[in-house]
Amino acid sequence: MDFLPHLLYNDIGSEKTPIIISNQKDNKNQSNFILISSFLDDTVFLDLFEKTFYIFSPINQSIIENVKNNWNKYQKIGFHEKLLKKDNDGKWKEYSDFII
């Protein structure tokens, strides 16, 4: 795995780094992509980005149910997600419906 240069939101120079780790709704570095790990219903903010990535780890059933509910919420507010999941060979496969 390669290292991806990043800074925290409040770090000096974070507006110039390609990746900011943050819990703020601020596109400080004018990024084209956002990676989120929980439901964010601010469509005005999400529309600032070319692509939104929602990541999760299916470690237990309650997390899977929460993510499935969020998947449905995103569908209702007009986001058309793709689910990408690694298959047994380690290759990413795309699904049109939420399948874990």
Summary of the structure (lengths in Angstrom):
residues: 100
radius of gyration: 15.1
end to end distance: 24.7
largest distance: 41.8
contacts: 195
relative contact order: 0.12
helix: 23%
strand: 20%
